[in-house]
Amino acid sequence: MSKEYPEIDEAIKDFSVVAAYIPQKIPLREGGKHPYVEDLNKVQFKWHVQLNYKGRKVLETPFSCGIGCFREVYTPPARWLNDQLARFKLMLRDGYAYNKGDGLLLKGDRLELKLRDVVWSCLMDGRAIDNACFEDWADECGYDKDSRKAEQVYRTCVEMGLRLRAAVGEDKLQELHLAYQDY
């Protein structure tokens, strides 16, 4: 059961999201006894999302989340067995929940993103506009100050923050941060 967040839901009522699932495979690792990643719980489901505010596009961005976003449809086992692995592979490939039925895996509901998670993620990334410079942001977020890749991530986050602020205004942006403070 999903936890209720009435303050957040009220603050994001004018937002909407359009998401296109990007099919995934379980990443393989080289050598070893088992060819899959060490921890399948770290595998990411990926989408391309468009965030809208009052019917207008605010931004488009890749979005990813782990299996924890979908506890309602799938709880990862403590130990992965072949049938659980097959089910998980289908979920990653298709973006749908799969349920056991008569020895078969039956396609269930599409894995749907929660609007509040997408807005929260964009807000957190967009907080880069609150930092005075890249070096401050890198310190706060644990990035290497000498990394060009980290600087590109920073620039992307600043752009996201600027787009959000331009779309909703400073007052609404502050309202959103306040609503999400305990999320």
C-alpha positions as CSV (number, residue, x, y, z in Angstrom):
1,M,0.0,0.0,0.0
2,S,1.3,3.4,-1.0
3,K,1.8,6.0,1.7
4,E,-0.3,9.1,1.4
5,Y,1.2,12.6,1.0
6,P,-1.7,15.1,0.8
7,E,0.5,18.2,0.9
8,I,2.6,17.0,-2.0
9,D,-0.4,15.8,-4.0
10,E,-2.0,19.2,-3.6
11,A,1.3,21.0,-4.6
12,I,1.7,18.9,-7.8
13,K,-1.9,18.9,-8.9
14,D,-1.1,21.0,-11.9
15,F,1.7,18.7,-13.1
16,S,1.5,15.7,-15.4
17,V,4.0,13.3,-16.8
18,V,4.2,11.4,-20.1
19,A,6.6,8.5,-19.8
20,A,7.9,6.1,-22.5
21,Y,9.4,2.9,-21.1
22,I,12.9,2.0,-22.5
23,P,13.3,-1.8,-22.7
24,Q,16.2,-3.2,-20.6
25,K,18.2,-6.3,-20.2
26,I,19.9,-7.5,-17.0
27,P,23.5,-6.3,-17.3
28,L,26.0,-9.1,-17.6
29,R,29.4,-9.2,-15.9
30,E,32.5,-10.8,-17.3
31,G,33.5,-14.3,-16.1
32,G,32.5,-15.8,-12.8
33,K,30.1,-18.5,-12.0
34,H,26.9,-16.5,-12.5
35,P,26.8,-14.1,-15.5
36,Y,24.5,-11.5,-14.0
37,V,25.3,-8.4,-11.9
38,E,26.1,-9.1,-8.3
39,D,23.0,-7.4,-6.9
40,L,19.9,-7.6,-9.2
41,N,18.1,-5.2,-6.8
42,K,20.4,-2.5,-8.2
43,V,19.2,-2.9,-11.8
44,Q,17.3,0.2,-13.0
45,F,14.1,0.5,-14.9
46,K,14.4,3.4,-17.4
47,W,12.0,5.8,-19.1
48,H,12.1,8.9,-21.1
49,V,9.8,11.4,-19.4
50,Q,8.2,14.7,-20.2
51,L,7.1,16.8,-17.3
52,N,4.3,19.2,-17.9
53,Y,2.9,22.0,-15.8
54,K,-0.6,23.4,-16.5
55,G,-0.5,21.5,-19.8
56,R,2.8,23.0,-21.0
57,K,6.0,21.1,-21.4
58,V,8.6,22.0,-18.7
59,L,11.3,19.5,-19.6
60,E,12.2,16.1,-21.0
61,T,14.7,13.9,-19.3
62,P,15.7,10.3,-18.8
63,F,14.3,8.8,-15.6
64,S,15.3,5.6,-13.9
65,C,14.4,3.9,-10.7
66,G,14.9,0.5,-9.1
67,I,12.5,-2.3,-8.2
68,G,11.7,-0.5,-5.0
69,C,9.4,1.8,-6.9
70,F,7.2,-1.1,-7.7
71,R,6.8,-3.0,-4.4
72,E,3.0,-3.3,-5.1
73,V,3.7,-5.6,-8.0
74,Y,7.0,-7.2,-7.2
75,T,9.1,-7.8,-4.1
76,P,12.6,-9.0,-4.9
77,P,13.4,-12.3,-3.2
78,A,16.3,-12.8,-0.8
79,R,17.7,-15.3,-3.2
80,W,17.1,-15.3,-6.9
81,L,15.8,-18.6,-8.3
82,N,15.3,-19.3,-12.1
83,D,11.5,-18.6,-12.1
84,Q,12.0,-15.3,-10.3
85,L,14.8,-14.3,-12.6
86,A,12.7,-15.1,-15.7
87,R,9.9,-12.9,-14.3
88,F,12.3,-10.1,-13.5
89,K,13.8,-10.3,-17.0
90,L,10.3,-10.0,-18.6
91,M,9.5,-7.0,-16.4
92,L,12.7,-5.3,-17.5
93,R,12.2,-6.1,-21.1
94,D,8.5,-5.1,-21.4
95,G,7.8,-2.6,-18.6
96,Y,4.9,-4.7,-17.3
97,A,4.4,-6.7,-14.1
98,Y,4.3,-10.5,-14.6
99,N,2.3,-12.7,-12.3
100,K,2.5,-16.5,-11.8
101,G,-0.5,-18.4,-13.0
102,D,-0.9,-22.1,-13.7
103,G,2.9,-22.5,-14.0
104,L,3.0,-19.6,-16.6
105,L,4.0,-16.0,-16.3
106,L,1.0,-13.9,-17.1
107,K,1.4,-10.3,-18.3
108,G,-0.1,-7.9,-15.8
109,D,-0.3,-4.1,-15.4
110,R,2.1,-1.7,-17.0
111,L,4.7,-0.4,-14.5
112,E,3.6,3.2,-14.0
113,L,5.7,5.9,-12.5
114,K,4.3,8.0,-9.7
115,L,4.0,11.6,-10.6
116,R,5.3,12.6,-7.1
117,D,8.5,10.6,-7.6
118,V,9.2,12.2,-11.0
119,V,8.6,15.8,-9.7
120,W,10.7,15.0,-6.6
121,S,13.6,13.7,-8.7
122,C,13.5,16.8,-10.9
123,L,13.3,19.1,-7.9
124,M,16.3,17.4,-6.2
125,D,18.4,17.5,-9.4
126,G,17.3,21.1,-10.0
127,R,18.5,22.2,-6.6
128,A,21.9,22.7,-8.3
129,I,20.7,26.3,-9.0
130,D,21.0,26.9,-5.3
131,N,24.8,26.2,-5.3
132,A,27.1,29.2,-5.9
133,C,29.4,27.2,-8.3
134,F,30.2,23.7,-9.6
135,E,32.8,23.1,-6.9
136,D,30.2,23.8,-4.1
137,W,27.7,21.4,-5.8
138,A,30.4,18.7,-6.3
139,D,31.3,18.9,-2.6
140,E,27.6,18.7,-1.5
141,C,26.8,15.8,-3.9
142,G,30.0,13.8,-3.5
143,Y,31.4,14.3,-7.0
144,D,35.0,14.8,-8.0
145,K,35.7,18.5,-8.6
146,D,38.2,17.6,-11.4
147,S,35.8,15.4,-13.3
148,R,34.5,16.7,-16.7
149,K,31.6,14.2,-16.5
150,A,30.6,15.5,-13.1
151,E,30.6,19.1,-14.5
152,Q,28.3,17.9,-17.3
153,V,26.0,16.4,-14.7
154,Y,26.0,19.7,-12.8
155,R,25.2,21.7,-16.0
156,T,22.3,19.4,-16.8
157,C,21.0,19.8,-13.2
158,V,21.3,23.6,-13.4
159,E,19.4,23.6,-16.7
160,M,16.7,21.4,-15.1
161,G,16.4,23.8,-12.1
162,L,16.2,26.8,-14.4
163,R,13.5,25.2,-16.6
164,L,11.5,24.3,-13.5
165,R,11.8,27.8,-12.1
166,A,10.9,29.4,-15.4
167,A,7.8,27.2,-15.8
168,V,6.4,27.5,-12.3
169,G,7.9,30.6,-10.8
170,E,10.0,31.1,-7.7
171,D,7.0,31.1,-5.3
172,K,5.7,27.7,-6.6
173,L,9.2,26.3,-6.6
174,Q,9.5,27.2,-2.9
175,E,6.1,25.7,-2.2
176,L,7.2,22.4,-3.9
177,H,10.4,22.3,-1.8
178,L,8.4,22.9,1.4
179,A,5.8,20.2,0.5
180,Y,8.6,17.7,-0.2
181,Q,10.7,18.5,2.8
182,D,9.8,15.2,4.6
183,Y,9.5,13.0,1.5
